[in-house]
Amino acid sequence: MVEQEAFTLLDIKTAISKSPQIEVRSEATCGEIGFLLIEQMKPDILLIDLLLPDMSG
């Protein structure tokens, strides 16, 4: 997950983590770190804020 607001990130992570079929593997608060994690982890699903301060969706 990539979301600039820490509380929003925590809320989304908490909601998703309630499902035993979904595992949150990484999270970032900026696009630069988020895309580094994407390259490393190769996730099946990605949630990303389209209005990040350092990148545009």
Number of C-alpha atoms within 10 A of each C-alpha: 22 23 22 19 13 11 10 11 17 13 11 15 16 12 9 14 13 10 9 7 7 10 11 14 9 14 19 19 18 19 22 13 12 19 14 11 18 17 9 9 11 9 13 6 10 13 10 19 18 13 12 17 11 9 11 9 8
